[in-house]
């Protein structure tokens, strides 16, 4: 950007961007094929490595582990479907020029007596080598997937597949104790009636808890398709307005109500209302029984859904510590700015300009405001009549890690106000219950501050001047450098500055100073 010199200190606690460094470039076009008991999925990661961008994502529900408990062998139809999917995925990966492709197989293949024969058949037909992992390794990788999205995660990760369930302690940014048990819905289908199944679930969870020393965990992180299906049903029951599963949170009380709700519903009808396949819905009742026992055993205060699991854990495995330590939200926002903004680099300058208005904000909020500034101009190509709404939708629905749902709405509302003074009649109204009144007003201030600061974006940042808020005096002061800085403060800029002051409940004051 013309007139801009970058001082490394300007990056603050986040450090210089790494999304385009050699560490991140080495992780582009990384492919993972996950051969699970219920599904086979290909994911190709690309883009901002610290916050995974999904270049390609396809899943086939094959049911490899269906009937395994009775027969000891892979389901014949599932095996055929899995082989067909793997042939397709191998061709796709070659066509996408994937730099690295890992094929990982979990419970069904490792437990089936014909698992080794299936491995050989896959290798001969596709050239793919299956990495068959044990349960503790599966737990460790799934735990790392949670850490990819939640670097600060503390609690217990619980990953349910078709044939097994894994638990991993998360503490201090690392995976601790891990344990695996045979508690997947496909495995439990053959346990007999509901009473016998309940005894098997109770015994299995108790055994896993003992392996973890039976500790209580305040937060439970759920990974796996059956848990996500239950969360969708919880959203349906509650009339929850934001249909984003990642970081969706529930309480034990919420889930108890949802388990009762599931029992009173027709599965096919419920599946249609929640957009869940019939194959997945067939596993939900048993998965609910397992989750009910997990909650009773570990007594979490909060239960959160993670869309990141074993596949993202494999990406995390390849990251150097330098990348792991980065904030996934900030790195992703930086990558978006570099790819799509008119003036990449101005987001950092804008943050420095608006930050004096938020001197009392905590680190978590300042981080969010920084992300707003980095993203403030990435949707400039949208039609002006819809730019504000598009910014809001993009922010609230984007594949971003490290964001609670209320923070998503805050980010979206701030970006909406970047282009529009009023929020009435916008998509925000539907999501307003997720954001308190105080946060709503602060998001408006952030948006209007960016809207005003952007008036200077085509010039040397030194001409922007400085803002200072005096809350006790009810005064918002703008100091402009004499000459070009003063001349840039035209009628539109003046109107935007007054609107910003009004949102702060302050009187605007402009001072011209010699630079």
N, C-alpha and C positions, 0 to 999 in steps of 0.2 A: 504494500500500500504506500502510495507516494507520501513522503514526508515523515514516515513512521520508522523509528529505530526500535528494535526489540531488546529490552534489558531482561536477561533471564530472571531477575528478581521480580519482574512484573507478573510472572506466572503464579506467584504466591505459593501456597502449600501444595498445589497440584503438580508443580514441576512443568518443564517443557513437554509439549505433546509427544506421545510415542506412537500414535496410530499409523504414522507413515515412516517410522524408523525401521531398521533392519529386523528388530525383534518382532514387530507386527507383520512385516512383509513375509517373514518366514512362516506365518500362520495363515496366510491367505490360501483359499481353495484347499482347505483341509476337509477331507471327507470321512464320515463315520457311517458304517452300516451296523445297525443294532439288531441282532437276531434274537428276539425275545420269545418267551413262551406263548404270547398271544399275538404279537405283531412283529413285522420286519420293517425297518425304517432306514432310509438313506437321508443323511443330512450333510450338506456341504456348506461350510462356514466361509465367509469372506468379509472383507471390510475392516471395521474397527475391532481389532482382535479382543480388547478387554471387555467389550460389550458385544456378544456374538451377533453377527449379521448372517441371516439365513439366505445364502445364495440359492439353495435348493433344499426342499423338504418334502419327502413323500413317504407315506406309511401304508402298508397292506396288513390287514388283520387276517393272519393265517391260522392261528390256533394250533401251533406246533405242539403245545403241551396239553391239548385237550385229550382226556382219557389216559394220560400218562400214568396216573396213580394206579389204575386198574391193569393196564397192559404192560407197563414198563417200557413202552416204545413210543416214538414220535407218532403223532396222528398222521395216518397215511395221506388224507386229503390236505392237511396242513403242510405236510412235507412237500407235496407236489406244488402247492401254492407258494411256499417259501422258495423253492428252487426256481420257479418262474420269476418271482420278484428279484431274486439274486442275479439271475441272468440279465434282467433288464437293468438293474442298478449298476452292474459291472460295465455295461455298454455306456450308460449315461455318464458314469465317472470318467471313462476314457474320453468321451466327447467333450466334457467340461474341463479337461486337462487338469484334473485334480492332482495337486502336488503330492499329497500323502493320503492314502486310504487305509483305514483300520476297520477290520470286520470283527466285531466282538459278539460272542454267543454266551447266553446266560443259562438259567436253570434247566430249561427243557433239554437242551443239547448236552449239558454236562451230566444230567441224571439218566437220560435214556440209554438203554442198552445198545440201541442202534445209532447213538450219537456219533461215535467214531466213523461209522460207515457213511453217515450223512456228511461229515467233514470231508471225507475223501471224494464223495460224489460232487460236492460243491467245488472243491479244488479242480477236479478233472473237467467239470462242465464250464466253469467260469474263470479259472485261474486265481480265484480268491482263496486266501488262507484264513480260516476261522481261528480267532484267538478265544478259546473257551476259558472263561475265568471262573474262579470259585466265588462262593457267596460273600466272603469277607472282602475280596477285591471289588466285587460289584458294589458293596456298601461304601467302600472308600471312594470309588469313582463317582458314585451318585452324590456323596457328601461334598466332593469337590465341585460338582455341578452347582450345588446350592451356593457354595462360596463364590462361584463365578458371578452370581447375581447379587449376593449378600455378603460382601467381604467381612462384615462385622457380625455375621450370624452366630448366635449362641443358643444352643438347645439340642434337640434330637431330630435328625433326619430319618424319615420313614418312607421307604420306597417299596411299593407293591407292584409285582409283576404278575404274570399269569400263574406261575408255579411257586414263587417264593416271595418272601418279604425280607427286606434288609433294614437294619438300624445302624446309625452312625452318630456318635457324639460330635458336636461342633463347638469348638471353644478356642478363643484366641486366634481366630483366623486359620484354624487347622482342623483336620479330621482326627478325632481321638479313637476311642474304642469302637469296634464294629462287630456286628453279629448278623447271621443270616438264619432264617427259619423257613420251613416248608408250609407257608401260610398263604400262598396265592389262591385266588378263587378257582382256577382250573384244578389245582391240586385238591382243594377242599370239596369239590363237587362229588367226589367218590367217598366222602367220609360217612355216608349214611344219612339218617334223618337229621332234623334241626338240632335235636338234643345231643346226639353224638357229635355233630359238627361243633356245637358250642363247647363241648368238653375238650375237643381237640384244639380249638382256638384258644381257650383259656389256658390249657397246658402249654401250648406253643409260645404264647406271649409271656407267660410266667417264666419259662425257661430262658427266653431272650432277655427279659428284664434282669434275671439273676446273673447272666453273663455280663451285664452292664452294671452290676452291683445294685440294681434296683433303684437307682437314683430317680428323683423327680426332676422334670424339665419344664421350665416356664413356657418354652416355645417349642412347638412341634412343626417341622417343615415337611409337608407331604409331597412326594414325588411319585408319578405314575398315572397311567390313563384312568384306572378305576377311581382313584382319589379325585382326579379332575372332573370325572363324570358326576361324582357326588357333590362337588363344589358347584357345578352348573345347576344341579337340582336345588341346592341351597339358595343360589341366586334367584332361581325361579320362584321358590317358596316365599322368599323375602321381598320379591319385586325389586331386586337390586339394580340400580340404573346403569352401572358401568360393566360391560361384558368383557372384562379382561381378567383372565384367571391368575396370571402371575402376580404374586403378592396380595391376592385376595385373602382376607383374614376372617376367621370365624371363632366363636367360643364353643366350649363344650356344650353349653346350653343350646346354642344355635344348632349344633349337629344332632343333639338328641331330638330336637323338634323335627329336623330333616329326616332322621331315621324313621320316626313315626309317620311322617308325610309319605315317605317312599312305600311303606307297607300298605298305605291306603290308595295307592295309585296303580293304574294299568301301565306296565312297563313300556309297551309300544307307544301309547299315547304320551307318556312322560318323555320318552326318547325323542319323539317328534317335536315336542314343545321346547326341548333343550338342545336340539340339533345333535343328539348322540345316537350313534349307530345301534342297531338292534343287537349286534354281536357284543358291543360294550355294555349295553344295558342289561344283558343277560347275566353279567357278572356283578352288577351293582348290589343286589341284595346280600350276597355272601361277603362282598367287600365291606359293606356297611356293618356286618356283624364283626368283622375283624377290627375295623376302625373303632367301633364302640368299645371293644375290649382294650385296645391300645390306649384310648383316652382314659378309661377307668384305671388302668395300671399306672400310667405316667402322670396323670392329672395336670396337663398343661393349662396355663392361663389363656393361651392364644394358640390357634392352629392356622398356619399359613400355607398357601399353595405355591409350589415352585414349578414353573414350566421348564426349569433347567434340571437335568438329571445326568445319567451316565454319559450321554453323548457330549454334553457340555463339559462334564468332568474329564473326558478324554482331551478336549481342547485345553482345559485348565492345566492338565498334566504336562502339556508341551510348552506352557508359558514360562519364561524366565521370571524369577522373583521380582525383577524390575517392573514387569507388566502386571503381575499379580497384585502388587501393592497399589496400583492405580485405582482411582474411582471410576467404575464402569459408566456412570452417568456422564461425567465430565469428558472422559475420553471419547464417548460416542457423540456427544454434542460438538466437540472439537472437530471430529471427522465430518459431521454433517455440515458444519460451517465451511470447512475447507473445500468440500465438494459442491456446495450449493449456494453459498452467500455471494452477494455481489462484491463485497470487500472483505475477503477472509482476513482475520486478524483484528477486525474492528470490535468484535464481541468483547475481547479483553479490555480494550480502551473504554468501551461503553460501561462495562462493569465498574471500572475505576471511577468513572464519572458519576454513576448513580449510587455507589456504595455509601457515601456519606449520609444518605437518607435512612440508612438501616444500621446505625451504629449500635443499636441495642439488640440486634438480631443475633441468634446463636449460630454456631458453625453449620448446623444442618440446614438452616434457612438460607444462610449466605451462599452455601453450595448450590442450592436450588436457584437462587437469584443469578448466580454466575452462569448456570445452565441456560436460564432464560436469555441472558445477554448473548451467549454464543449462538442460540437458535433464533434470535430475533429477526433475521433476514433470510432464512433459508427457504421460505415459501414465497419469495418476491415474484416468482413467475406466475403465481395463481392470479385469476381474474380479480381486479380490484374490488368488485362487488362482493366477492366471496372469500377474500383473503383472510379476514379475521376468523371466520367459521372454519376454514380449512386449517389454519394454524391451531385452533382449538382441537379439532378432530385428530390432527396428526400427533399432537402432544399427548392426548389422553389415550390414544390407541397404539402408539409406537411401541416397537419391541425394544424397550429400555429396561436395564436392570438398575437396582438401587433406588427405586421409587415406590413409595407407598401409594395407594389409590388416591388419598387426599392430596399428596404431592403431585400426582399426575394432573389432577384437576387444577391445582394452584398454577402449575406450569402452563397448562392450556389457557387458563383465564388471563394470566399475565401476557401471554402472546396474543390473545384476542384483543386485549386493551392496547397492545402495541399498534394495532391498526384501527381500533374503534373505541370511542369514548364510552358508549353505552353497552351494557350486556343484556338488556331486555330484548326478548325476541330471538335470542341466540341459543345454540345447543347447550350452553352452560346451565340454563334454567333447569334442565332435566337432571343435571348432576350436582346442582347447588346443595342438596342435603349432605353431600360428602365433604363439604368445606364449611367450616364455621364462619360466622359473620366477621370476626377479626381478621381471619386469613383471607377472606374474600376482599376486604378493604385493602389489605396489604398487597394482594395480587394486582389490584387495580392501580395502586401506587407504582408498583414495579413496571406494569405495562405502560402507564402514562409517562414515567421517567424515561423509559426506552424510546417511546414515541417522540418525546422532546429531544433526547440526545441524538437520535438518528438524523435530526435536521442538520447536524454538523458532519455527517459521515463522509461527505465527499471532499472534506478539507483536511488540512494538517490537524491532527488531534490537539496540538498545542493551542488551537484557536477555540476549543470548546469552552474554556473557562472552568470554573469550579462551582459546585453547589454546596450549600451548608444549611442545615435545618436547625432552627432554634425553637424547640418544642414549647418551652415555657413562655417565650415571647410570642409564639404563634407566627413565626416568620420564616419564610423560605427565601434564602438569599442566593443570587446568582452573580458571580464576579466574572466579567468578560474582559478579555484583553483589548485595549484601545486599538483602533484601526480595523483590520480585517475581522477580528473577532466581534467587534461591535457591529460591523456592517452585516454580518451573518444573522444577527438577531432581527429578522424581518417580522412581518405581520403574522405569518403562520406560526413561526417559532414563538412569538409572544403569546398567541392564543393557547398554544400547547403548554407553555410554562404556567400560565394562569390556571389552566385546567388541572395541572399537576398540583399546584399549590392548593387549589380548592379541595382535591381529594385528600390532602394532608390536613385540612382545616387550618391553613396558614395563609398569611398575606404574602404576595410575591414582592420581592424587591430586587432590582437590578443595579449593580454597581459596575462602573467601567474603570479598570485599573491599567496602569502602564505595565507592559510586559517586561 
